[in-house]
Amino acid sequence: KSTLEAQGHKAHTHASRMRTTGRAIATLFVLRGAGAFAPSRFLAGATSCLPFPVIGSLSRRVHTPQMTCAATAASYEELCTKLRKISHLEGAMGLMGWDEQTMMPIGAEEARANQKAALAGVVHEAKVDPKIGQLIAALEGAQDLTLVQKANLREAKTSFARNTRLSTELASKMAQLESEGYSAWVRARESGDYGAFQPMLMEILELRKTMLALTKPEMTLYNAAIDDFDPRMEASRLTEIFDSVKHDLTPLIKNIAAKSAAQPDLQKVKPALRGGAEWDPAKQAEMCKEIAQAIGFDFERGRMDVSVHPFTGGSHPSDVRITTRYSEENWIEGIAGTIHECGHAMYEQGRSKSQLDLPASEALGMATHESQSLLWERMVGQSRSFWVWATPIVHKYFPHTKDCTPEDFYRAVNIVKPSLIRVDADEVTYPLHVIVRFELERALFDGSIDMAELPKAWDDKMEAYLGVRPPSNKEGVLQDVHWSGGAFGYFPSYSLGAMIATQLFDKAKEDIADLEGKIAKGQFLELKTWLNTNVHESGSTHPSADELLEAVTGSKLKPEIFVRYLNSKYTDIYGL
C-alpha cells in the first residue's frame, strides 16, 4: 500500500492513483525538498517600506514605528531559513518512505515506524515554532515583496495557523484511528461486511470533522476537507463542474455501449497484444526505461525501480525516484505506469530552482500534480501520434508483436467498458466513478445521508450512472481505502487532474507548432519545456488551480474542453 500523511492524517490507496499535494509530498512519497539551492533574495532595490506590526501573535497585533527595508529583508530571509529547514526534514521523511516501499527488509518495520514517528515529532515542532508566527506577523502588509515572496508568505501563514490549531493529543488520536481503520477496512473488504466497518468509519468521519473545524474554522467542513488536497477548491465549484461532466458524458457512454454490443469486434485486441509469457518483465523494464528517458525523465536526478504499487517519491527535485510494475498478462500496465509516474516526476524535477525548499516552489495541490501525470499518460501515451513512435520500440523488445500496427496498439490502450472498480476504469467512465464518491461524501458531510445508507446509495448511483450494480460491498462501497484513513475530499482530485491536463494540452497545441507531429517523431522536449515554464516552475505562486489555468490558458477550468476531447476521440475510435 501507499501511505498518505497530510494535515495530521494518513490515508492508504490503490496503485499509482495515490498522489500528494505540495504540502504533503514528503510523507506520501511524492517529494518535498531537502537539501538547498541558492537562498532566496529579498526584492532588490526596494525604495519604500510600510509600517509593520510588532513581532508577536498573529491574532493580536500592536503596531510599532516603521521597519527599515533592511529589517524587512532580514525578517524575510530568517523566515525562509526556517521554512527551508522544514523542507529539508520533510525530504528525509520522503526518502524513508521510498525506502520502506522498495528496499527495506520486512523485519525493519517496527524500527522504521519508530524512526518516522520520531522524525515526525521533530517536523511538527519545527512547523509550530513561535518564531515563524512572529516573522509572519512582522512581514504582513509589506508592499515591496515580489509576487513569489508574497506567495511564500501566504502559504507559510496558512500552514502555521493550521498546524498550531491542532493539538498533539488530537493528532495522536487520529493516527491511532488511521491504523485501526486500515486494519478494519482490510478485514471488512475481504468479507464484504460493511456493517463490521461502519462504526469505525463513523468514528473516523466524526474525528475528521472535529479536526477540520479546528484547523479551518473559516470554511464549511466539506470545503475544508477538499482544501486538504486542492487548495481553495470548494464543493460548490466541484458540483458545477461534475454536474456538467455527468450530463455530457452519459450519452457518450451509452452510445459506445450500444455500438460495442452491435459490433463486439470493436472491443477486441490482436492476439499478440493480449498478454502472455512472451511479455518478459525484464524486457519490459528495459523498454520502459528507454521510453522514460525519451519523454524527459532525468536519470541523473532520479532513478526507476519496481514496487508492488507504482509511486513517485524521493527527497528533493534533484533526487526523484519513481517505481512501476510489470505483468506478463497486462503489458499495458508497465508502459502506462511508467509514463504516469514520469509525469509526476518531471513536475518535481522542473520546480523553480530559485525558490527550492520554499512553499512557492511546491506543487499546487493534488489535482495539478495529477494533471501532469495524466497529460503524459493520456494526452501523449494514449494518442495515435505516440504509438506511431513507440510501435517500433515495442517491436524491438517483443518481436512477436511485429505484425501489430500503430493503430492496433492505439485501439488496445483505448477500450471503453463500464466496470465496477474505479482503478480499472477507462478515461471515459472514470469521471463517473469519482462523481459517485464526491456526491456521497458531500451527503455525508451535510447530513443528507446516514452512514448506514451508504452501501445502497453507492450501488444505486453506480447503476444509474454506469449501468452496473455491485454484487457485493467488496466491489462497491468497500473497494477504496481512502475513507479508512480519513481522506475525505481526496477523490475529486483525480478527475480534476484529467480535466486540467486536457485544457493545458489544448493550449500547448496552440503554442507549439505541429505538436502531434513532433510526438509521432519522438520529439518531446518542446512539450516538456512548455510545461516546465508554464506549470512546474510556477509551483504554488498562484493560489489555486483555477488561477493557474487562467494565467496559462486564459480561463479557469472549463470541463467542456475535457468532454469535447473525449467525444471527438471516442466517436472516431468507435465510429459513432
LOROPA-687684 format. One record per atom (N, C-alpha, C): x, y, z; residue in one letter. Coordinates in steps of 0.05 Angstrom, whole numbers, plus 5000, padded with zeros to 4 digits. Layout:
<nodes>
XYZa/...
</nodes>
This chain:
<nodes>
501749765000k/500050005000k/501750255000k/500650464989s/502050724992s/500950855017s/502351055027t/501451185052t/501351485049t/499251615058l/499051905056l/498852015084l/500552205091e/500352345116e/500252635110e/497852755114a/497553035107a/495653165126a/496253405136q/494553555154q/493853375178q/495853225188g/495353075212g/493852815208g/493552725184h/492252465180h/493552305158h/492952055157k/494151875138k/492051725123k/492551675097a/490551515082a/492051325064a/490851095058h/492050905041h/490450885015h/491650824993t/490150784968t/491450584950t/490350554927h/491050334909h/492750434886h/494850284881a/496550324858a/497550604855a/497950694829s/499250944825s/497351184829s/494851134837r/492951344839r/493351524863r/494851424883m/495251584907m/497451774903m/496952024904r/498952234900r/498952424923r/500152654919t/500452844941t/499953134933t/499353294953t/499453574949t/502253664954t/502953904946g/505554014952g/505954034982g/503854034997r/504054075026r/504353805040r/504253585026a/504353325039a/506353135025a/507853255007i/509453084989i/511352905003i/512652995024a/514852835036a/513752565047a/511552575062t/510652335074t/508952165056t/508152265033l/506652095014l/508451974993l/510952034994f/512951924975f/513152084949f/511452284945v/512052474923v/513452694937v/515852774927l/517652914944l/516953184953l/518153254975r/518353534984r/521253584989r/522253814984g/525053854982g/526653805007g/529153715003a/531153715023a/533753785009a/535653895024g/538054005011g/537354285003g/539354444995a/538854724990a/540154814964a/538754994951f/539955134928f/540655414939f/541155594921a/541855864930a/539555994945a/540056134967p/537956254983p/536356464967p/533756484974s/532156684961s/533056964969s/532757144951r/533557414957r/531157594960r/531257774980f/529157964982f/529258154958f/527058264952l/526858444928l/529058654929l/530758654910a/533058834909a/532059114900a/533359314911g/532759584902g/530159704912g/528959584933a/526359694943a/526959964954a/525060154950t/525560424959t/523660514981t/521760334988s/519860415009s/519160175026s/518460225051c/517560025070c/515160135085c/513159965089l/510760045104l/511159985133l/509460095151p/509560015179p/508859725182p/510159585201f/509659305207f/508859275236f/507159075242p/506459025270p/508858925284p/508858965311v/511058855327v/511058555326v/513458435328i/513658145328i/511958035350i/510157855344g/508357745365g/506157585352g/503957555367s/501757375358s/500557465332s/499757275316l/498457335290l/495757455295l/494457385317s/491757475322s/491657735339s/493857815350r/493858055366r/496258225359r/495758445345r/497958605335r/498058875348r/500458955356v/500959225366v/502959355348v/502159575336h/503759695316h/506059855329h/508359855315t/510659995324t/511660175302t/513660335306p/514660505285p/515660345261p/515860485239q/516460355213q/519060205215q/519059955203m/521459805200m/523059895176m/525559865176t/527259945153t/527059725132t/527859795108c/527859595087c/529859365094c/532059445106a/534059245114a/532859055135a/531259155153a/529958985174a/527858805161a/526458905141t/524458745127t/525858515112t/528058575099a/529558375084a/530658165103a/531558255126a/532658065146a/530457885157a/528057995162s/525857835172s/524957625151s/524857715126y/524057525105y/526057295102y/528657365103e/530657165099e/530656975123e/530157075147e/530056905171e/527756705169e/525456805159l/523156635155l/523856415134l/525056495112c/525756295092c/527656085102c/529556165120t/531355975131t/529855765147t/527855845162k/526355655178k/524555475160k/523555595139l/521855435120l/523555235105l/526055305099r/527855115085r/528454885104r/528954945129k/529554725148k/527254525149k/524754625149i/522454445149i/522454275124i/523054395101s/523154255076s/525254035076s/527554105088h/529753905090h/528953665107h/527653715129l/526653495146l/524653325132l/522753455117e/520753305103e/521953145080e/524153245069g/525553095048g/526652835060g/527752845084a/528652605097a/526352405102a/524052515109m/521652345112m/520952215086m/521152365064g/520552255038g/522352025030g/524952055036l/526851855029l/526351595046l/525651635071m/524951405088m/522551255077m/520651405067g/518251285056g/518751125031g/520451245013w/521251094989w/522650834996w/524550855014d/526050615022d/524150405034d/522250485049e/520350305062e/518750145041e/518250275018q/516650144997q/518349984978q/520950014978t/522549894957t/524849714967t/526249804987m/528749674995m/528749555023m/527249675041m/527349595069m/526649305074m/528249165090p/527448885097p/524948885114p/523348675112i/520848665126i/521248675156i/523448565165g/524048565194g/524548835206g/524749045189a/525349305200a/522849485203a/520549365200e/518049515201e/517749675227e/518149535250e/517749675275e/519749895279e/522249845273a/524350045276a/523850285258a/522950235233r/522350455215r/520050615225r/517950485236a/515650635247a/516550825269a/518350725286n/519350885308n/521051115298n/522751065277q/524351275265q/522651495253q/520551415238k/518851605226k/517251765246k/516351635267a/514951775288a/516651985302a/519151905307a/521052095320a/521552335302a/522052285276l/522552505258l/520052675253l/517652545253a/515252695251a/514852895273a/515752815297g/515552995320g/517353235317g/519753185305v/521653405300v/520453595279v/519253475258v/518053645237v/515853815249v/514153695265h/511853845277h/512854075294h/514954025310e/516054235327e/517154465310e/518354395288a/519454605270a/517154765258a/514954635251k/512654765239k/511254955258k/511254905283v/509755065303v/511655245319v/514155275309d/516055455322d/514755735324d/514455845349p/513256105352p/514656325336p/517156295331k/518656495316k/517556525288k/516556305277i/515356325250i/512956515250i/511256475271g/508956655273g/509756945276g/511856995292q/512857265296q/513857395270q/515257235255l/516357335230l/514157395209l/512157215208i/509957255190i/508457515198i/507957555224a/506657795233a/508258045226a/510858025228a/512558255222a/512458325192a/512058125176l/512158175147l/509358235134l/507258185149e/504558225137e/504158525130e/503058565107g/502458835098g/504658955081g/506958815078a/509158915062a/508258945032a/508859165021q/508059214993q/510459194974q/512859164985d/515259154968d/516258864966d/514458674969l/515158394964l/514458324936l/515958144923t/515258054897t/512857864899t/511757794875l/509557614874l/510257344887l/512657244881v/513456984892v/513857004922v/515057224932q/515457264960q/512857284975q/510957414963k/508257424975k/506957144976k/507456984956a/506456714956a/507756554979a/510356584983n/511656445005n/510456525032n/509956785035l/508856885060l/505956785063l/504356785042r/501556695043r/501456395052r/503056235039e/503055945045e/504155885072e/506156035080a/507355995107a/505256075129a/503856285124k/501856375143k/499556165146k/498656065123t/496455865124t/497455615138t/499755515132s/500755275144s/501255305174s/502355525182f/502955575210f/500355585226f/498455735216a/495855765230a/494555495234a/494555325214r/493155065216r/494754875234r/497354875232n/498854695248n/498654755278n/498555015284t/498455095313t/495755055325t/493655025308r/490954985319r/490454695326r/492154515317l/491654225322l/493354135345l/491954025365s/493453935389s/494853665383s/496953625398t/498453365396t/496553135402t/494853175422e/493052955431e/491152885408e/490053085395l/488153025373l/489552895350l/491952985343a/493452865322a/494152575328a/494852525354s/495452245362s/493052065360s/490752175367k/488252025365k/487651955336k/488052145318m/487552085290m/489551875280m/492051895288a/494051695280a/493251425289a/492151405313q/491251145324q/488951035307q/487051215301l/484751125286l/485451045257l/487451185246e/488451115219e/489250825218e/490950755238s/491950475239s/489650275243s/487950335262e/485650165267e/483750155244e/483350385232g/481450405209g/482450245185g/484950255180y/486050105157y/485749805162y/486349715186s/486149425192s/483249345190s/481349505200a/478549445200a/477549435171a/478549615154w/477749625126w/478649375112w/481149295116v/482149055103v/480448805110v/479748775135r/478048545143r/475248565131r/474148805131a/471348845121a/471348805091a/473348905077r/473348875048r/473648585040r/475248435054e/475648155047e/473048005050e/471448065071s/468947915076s/466548055063s/466848305054g/464648455043g/462648545065g/463548555090d/461848615112d/462048915119d/460349075107y/460349365113y/459549415141y/457649265151g/456649315179g/458849295199g/460849125194a/463149105213a/464949345212a/464949475190f/466649715186f/465249975193f/462649975192q/461150225195q/461750385221q/461850255244p/462450405269p/465150545268p/467150405257m/469850535255m/469750765235m/468350725213l/468150945193l/466851185204l/464751145220m/463351365233m/465251515252m/466751365268e/468651495286e/470751655272e/471751545250i/473751685234i/472651945222i/470251925211l/468952165199l/468552375220l/467552305244e/466952505264e/469552635274e/471752475277l/474252595285l/475352785264l/475052705239r/476052875217r/474453145217r/471853125222k/470253375223k/471253555246k/471853435268t/472853585291t/475553725284t/477253575271m/479853685264m/479553905243m/477853865224l/477454075203l/476254325215l/474354295234a/473154525247a/475154685262a/477054545274l/479154685290l/481254825272l/482054685251t/484254795235t/483354995214t/480854975205k/479855155184k/477055255192k/476855405213p/474255495223p/472855675203p/474255795185e/473055985165e/471655835143e/471955575141m/470755415119m/468555235128m/466755155109t/464954945115t/466554685118t/465454485131l/467054245136l/467954105110l/466154075091y/466953935067y/468854105050y/468454365049n/470454535036n/473254505048n/473254485075a/475754445089a/477054185082a/475453975079a/476553715071a/477653725043a/476253845024i/477253864997i/479854034996i/479954245012d/482254415013d/484754275022d/484454055037d/486853905045d/488353805021d/487053754999f/488253634976f/488453834952f/486554004949d/486654204928d/485954484940d/488054634945p/487754894959p/485655074946p/483855164962r/481855374955r/479755274935r/479655014931m/477454904915m/475054874934m/472654904924e/470254884941e/468254694929e/466454584946a/464454394938a/462554504917a/461954764920s/460054884900s/461254884872s/463854944871r/465254944845r/465454664834r/465954464851l/466054184842l/463354094832l/461254174846t/458554104838t/457954204810t/458654454805e/458254574779e/459854424757e/462354354763i/463954204744i/462953924739i/462453784760f/461653494758f/458853464746f/457053644753d/454353624741d/454453654711d/456153834702s/456453874673s/457653634660s/459753514672v/461053284660v/459253044660v/457753004682k/455952774684k/453752794662k/452753024658h/450653064638h/451653014610h/454153104605d/455153094578d/456452814571d/457452674591l/458852424585l/456852184584l/454652204598t/452751984598t/451851894571t/451152074552p/450451984525p/452751844511p/455151944514l/457451824501l/457851534510l/457651494537i/458051224548i/455851034537i/453451124536k/451250964526k/451550894496k/452451094481n/452951044452n/455150844447n/457350864463i/459550674460i/458550394467i/457050374489a/456050104497a/454249984476a/452450154464a/450650044443a/452249954419a/454250114411k/455750044387k/457449794392k/458549774416s/460149534423s/458449284424s/455949314433a/454149084433a/453448994405a/453149184387a/452449124359a/454949014344a/457349114351q/459749034338q/461848954359q/461748714370p/463548624391p/466448644384p/467148624358d/469948634350d/471248904357d/469649104362l/470749364369l/472249354396l/471549154413q/472749134439q/475048924440q/475648814417k/477748614416k/480448734409k/482648604418v/485248684411v/486648444397v/488748514382k/490248304368k/491348094388k/491347844380p/492347634398p/495147694410p/496847804394a/499647864403a/499648074426a/497548224428l/497448444448l/495748364473l/495048114475r/493348034497r/494847944522r/497447944521g/498947864545g/499647564543g/501647484559g/502547214559g/505447194566g/506546954565a/509346904573a/511347054556a/510547134532e/512447284514e/513247554526e/511547664543w/511947934554w/513747914579w/516247854574d/518247824595d/518548084611d/518048074638p/518248324654p/520948454652p/523148304650a/525748424649a/526048594623a/524948494601k/525048644576k/523148884577k/520848854591q/519049074595q/520549304610q/522049224630a/523549424646a/525549584628a/526949444611e/528849574593e/527349764574e/525149664563m/523549834545m/522450074558m/521450044582c/520250274597c/522350474605c/524750384611k/526950574617k/527550744593k/527650614569e/528150754544e/526050964539e/523450894544i/521251084540i/521451304560i/521951244585a/522151454606a/524351654599a/526651564590q/528751744583q/528051914559q/526651794540a/525951934515a/523952164521a/522052124539i/520052334543i/521052554562i/523352504576g/524552724591g/525252674620g/524852434630f/525652384658f/528652384660f/529752544679d/532552584682d/533752384701d/535152184690f/536251974707f/538652064723f/539752294716e/541952404733e/540852524758e/538252584759r/536952694783r/534652514792r/534752264784g/532652074792g/533351794786g/531651614795r/532151324789r/529451194786r/529450944775m/527050804769m/527250514780m/525250434796d/525350174808d/522650034806d/522349804818v/519849654817v/518649644845v/516049664847s/514649634873s/511949504868s/510749424890v/508049294887v/506149484875v/506149734883h/504449934872h/506150174863h/505850254838p/507550474828p/507150734844p/509250884848f/509051144861f/511451314853f/511351564860t/513551754856t/514451844883t/517051834889g/518051904916g/520752034914g/522152034937g/524752144938g/525052354959g/526952534957s/527452724978s/527653014968s/527753054941h/528453324931h/528153324901h/527753544888p/527653554858p/530253444846p/532453434860s/534853324850s/535153024856s/533052914869d/533052634877d/530252524876d/529352484851v/526552394846v/526552104839v/525051944853r/525051654850r/522351554842r/522151424819i/519651314810i/519751004811i/517450884814t/517250594812t/514850524794t/515050294783t/512750184767t/512749884772t/511049744757r/510949454760r/510349334732r/511049084728y/510748954702y/509248694705y/507548634686s/505948394687s/505948264659s/506348004659e/506147854633e/503347864621e/501347874638e/498647864629e/497548144621e/498848354631n/497848624625n/500248804620n/501348784596w/503748934589w/503249244589w/500749314584i/500049594582i/500549734609i/500149584631e/500549694658e/503349804662e/505349664651g/508149754654g/508650014640g/507850034615i/508350284600i/506650514611i/504150464616a/502350674626a/503350774653a/504050584671g/505050654697g/507650814696g/509450734678t/511950884675t/511451164665t/509851204645i/509251464634i/507851644655i/505951514669h/504451664690h/506351764712h/508151584722e/509951674743e/512051874733e/512851844708c/514652044696c/513352324696c/510752334691g/509352594692g/509552724719g/509052564740h/509452664767h/512352754772h/514152574764a/517052624769a/518052874755a/517252914730m/518253144715m/517053404726m/514753394739y/513653624753y/515653694776y/516453484791e/518253534813e/520953624804e/522053504783q/524653574773q/524653854761q/522253944753g/522054204740g/521354444758g/521254394784r/520554604802r/522654834802r/521755074809s/523355314808s/525955274824s/528255314811k/530855294825k/531255534844k/530255764837s/530655994854s/529055984880s/526955824880q/525255814904q/525255534917q/527155364910l/527255094921l/527255104951l/525754914963d/525454874992d/523655085004d/522355254988l/520555454998l/517655384988l/515655475002p/512855404995p/512155474966p/513155694956a/512355774929a/513255584907a/515255414913s/516155224893s/514654964895s/512954924915e/511554674919e/509354644898e/508654394893a/506454324874a/503854444884a/502254534865l/499754674871l/497454474876l/497754294895g/495554124902g/495553864885g/493853684893m/493753414881m/492653414853m/490653574848a/489453574821a/491553674800a/493053874808t/495153974789t/497353764786t/498153634807h/500153424805h/499053204787h/496553124791e/495352914775e/495152994746e/494753254742s/494553344714s/497053294698s/499353314712q/501853274698q/502352984691q/501552804709s/501852514703s/499852434682s/497452534683l/495352464663l/495852594636l/496952824636l/497552944610l/499552764594l/501552664608w/503452494594w/502252214589w/500752104608e/499651834605e/497551834583e/495652024584r/493352014567r/493652184542r/494252434545m/494452614522m/496752534504m/498852434515v/501152344499v/501052034496v/501251894518g/501651604516g/499251444505g/496851554505q/494551424493q/493751554467q/495551694455s/494951834429s/495951664405s/494751714383r/495751584358r/498651654352r/499251914356s/501952004350s/504051854366s/503451814391f/505451674408f/505951394398f/503851254389w/504250984381w/505550964353w/505451174337v/507051184313v/509951164320v/510751304341w/513551304350w/514251054366w/512450964384a/513050754403a/512850474392a/511250434371t/510850164360t/513450024352t/515350164338p/517850034331p/519449954356p/519250114377i/520650054402i/519549794414i/516949764415v/515749514425v/516549284408v/516549314381h/517449104363h/520249014369h/521949204376k/524849144382k/525048964406k/523549024427y/523848864451y/522048614450y/519948624435f/518048394434f/517348334404f/519048184391p/518748124363p/516047984356p/514747864376h/512247724369h/510047924362h/510548184367t/508548394360t/509048524333t/510948414318k/511948554293k/509748604273k/507548444274d/505348474255d/503248674264d/503648774289c/501648964300c/502449254292c/500449394282t/500849664272t/500549874294t/501350124290p/500850334310p/497850354316p/496150314296e/493250324301e/492350094319e/493549864317d/492849634334d/493549704363d/495949824368f/496749904395f/494850124406f/494350314388y/492650544397y/489850444406y/488650264391r/486050164399r/486149984424r/488349844427a/488649664450a/488749824476a/489850064476v/490150224500v/487750414504v/485750394487n/483550584489n/480850444487n/480550214500i/478050074501i/476250184523i/473750234518v/471850344537v/469850134545v/469650084571k/467649884581k/467149944610k/464650014617p/463950074645p/464749844663p/465949904686s/466849704705s/466049784733s/466149584751l/465449634779l/467649774794l/470149734786i/472449814801i/473750074789i/473950274806r/475050534797r/477750514784r/479650374798v/482350374788v/482750224762v/480750074754d/480749924728d/479350074706d/478150304712a/476450444693a/478050584671a/476850614648d/477950754625d/477551054629d/478651214612e/478551504616e/475851624611e/474051484597v/471351584592v/469551544616v/469651304628t/467851234650t/469051314677t/471651364679y/472951424704y/471651664719y/471051884705p/469952114720p/467352044735p/465751864724l/463251794738l/463751634764l/465851484764h/466651354789h/467351564810h/468751774802v/469451984820v/467052144829v/465252194811i/462752344817i/461052194837i/460851934835v/459451774855v/460551824883v/463151824885r/464451854911r/464152144921r/464452334903f/464152614911f/461352664922f/459252574908e/456552624916e/455952484943e/457052254948l/456652114973l/458152254996l/460552344991e/461952495011e/460552755019e/459652894999r/458153145004r/455753095021r/454352875015a/451952805030a/452552725059a/454852585063l/455652515090l/456352765106l/457552955094f/458353195108f/456053385114f/454053395096d/451753575101d/449453425116d/449853165121g/447853025137g/445452925121g/445452945095s/443152855080s/443052555075s/445152415083i/445152125082i/446352015108i/445151795117d/446151665141d/448251465134d/450251425151m/452451235146m/451350955139m/449150875151a/448050605146a/446950585118a/446250805106e/445050805079e/447150815057e/449750835064l/451850875045l/452050645024l/451950395032p/452250175011p/450050184990p/447550224998k/445450224978k/445650474961k/446250704973a/446550954957a/448750924937a/450950794945w/453150734926w/452250574903w/450950344909d/450050164888d/448050294869d/446250454880d/444250594864d/445550784844d/447550934854k/448851134836k/450450994815k/451850774822m/453350624802m/451550524780m/449250424787e/447350324767e/446250554750e/445650774763a/444451004748a/446451124729a/448951154738y/450951294722y/452551124703y/453050864710l/454750694694l/453350444684l/450950394694g/449450154685g/450449894697g/452049904718v/453049664732v/452349684761v/451649454773r/450949454802r/452749254816r/454249344836p/456049164851p/454548924862p/455648684859p/454448444870p/454848424900p/456848564911s/457448564939s/458848824947s/459048874973n/460349114982n/463249124976n/464448884972k/467348874965k/467849014939k/466048984919e/466249124894e/464849394894e/463649454916g/462149704919g/463549894938g/462049964960v/462850164978v/465550114993v/466349854994l/468849785008l/471249764990l/471049834964q/473249784946q/475649974950q/475150214959d/477250414962d/478250434991d/480750494994v/481950505021v/481750785033v/481250985017h/481551265026h/480151335052h/477551265053w/475951355077w/476951225102w/478150985101s/479150855125s/481351015138s/482751195123g/484751365134g/483851655137g/481251705133g/480251975137g/480652165113g/481352045090a/481952215066a/479352295051a/477552415065f/475152515053f/475852775037f/474852805013g/475553034997g/477752984977g/478852744978y/481052674960y/480252604932y/478052454929f/477252344903f/476952544880f/475852784885p/475552974863p/478153034849p/480353024863s/482953094851s/483552934826s/482752684826y/483352504803y/482152614777y/479552674777s/478352764753s/478853054747s/479253214768l/480153494763l/482753494748l/484553304756g/487153284743g/486953224714g/485053044707a/484652974679a/483653214663a/481853364675m/480753604661m/482853814657m/484453864678i/486654064676i/488553974655i/489253714654a/491053614634a/490153674605a/487553634601t/486453684574t/486553974566t/485954144585q/485954434579q/488854534574q/490754434590l/493554514586l/494554414559l/493854164552f/494854054527f/493654194503f/491154284505d/489954444484d/491554704479d/492354824502k/493855074499k/496655014488k/497854794497a/500454724487a/500354684456a/498254564446k/497954524417k/497754784403k/496554984415e/496455254403e/499255384402e/500855334423d/503455474426d/505755334412d/505455064408i/507654904397i/506754814369i/508054904349a/507354834321a/507654534317a/505554414305d/505554124298d/506353954321d/505153994345l/505853834368l/505353544364l/503053474352e/502453184347e/504553064329e/505353214309g/507453104290g/510053064304g/510753244323k/513253214337k/513152974356k/510852924369i/510552684386i/510952434369i/509752434345a/510052194327a/512952144320a/514652344322k/517552314316k/519152274341k/517852254364g/519252224389g/520652474399g/519652704390q/520752964398q/519053084420q/519853024445f/518253104468f/519253354483f/521653444476l/522953654492l/521353904492l/520253984470e/518754244469e/516354244487e/514954014488l/512653994506l/513554004535l/515653854542k/516753854569k/517554134577k/518954274560t/519854544566t/517454734570t/515354694554w/512954864556w/511754814584w/511554564593l/510454504619l/512254614641l/514854584638n/516754694658n/516154994662n/515955134640t/515655424641t/512955514652t/510855384643n/508155474650n/506955344675n/507855114683v/506654974706v/508654914727v/510754774721h/512654674741h/514054894756h/515155094742e/516655304755e/514955494771e/512355514764s/510555694778s/509755584806s/509955314809g/509455194835g/506855284847g/506955394871s/504555494885s/504455794885s/505655924866t/505556214864t/502656304861t/501156154844h/498256214841h/496856064864h/494856194876p/493556074900p/491855824894p/490955784869s/489255564863s/489655464835s/488655224829a/488855114802a/487355284782a/485055394790d/483555564772d/485155814764d/486555924783e/488156164777e/490656094760e/491755864764l/493955774747l/492955744718l/490755614715l/489655574688l/488955834675l/487956024690e/487256284679e/489756424669e/491956394684a/494456524676a/495656394651a/495356124649v/496655984627v/494855964602v/492255904606t/490555854584t/488556084578t/488256274597g/486456494593g/483756454605g/483256224618s/480656174631s/480955974654s/479155984672k/479055784693k/478355514681k/478355304698l/477755044688l/475155034673l/475154934648k/472854914631k/472354614625k/470554494639p/470054204635p/469154134607p/468054324592e/467154264565e/469554194547e/471954294553i/474354224537i/474953924540i/474753824565f/475153544571f/473053374557f/470553454558v/468353294546v/468753294515v/469453524504r/469853534475r/472153354467r/474253344482y/476453164476y/475552874476y/474052794496l/473152514497l/471152454475l/469352634470n/467352584448n/468752554421n/470652734416s/472052724390s/473652464387s/475152394407k/476952164406k/475351904403k/473351864420y/471951614420y/469751584399y/468751814389t/467051794366t/468551684342t/471051764340d/472751664319d/473451374323d/474251294347i/475151024352i/472850824348i/470450894357y/468150714356y/466350764332y/466950964316g/465351014292g/462551094299g/462151264318l/459451344327l/458251544308l/
</nodes>
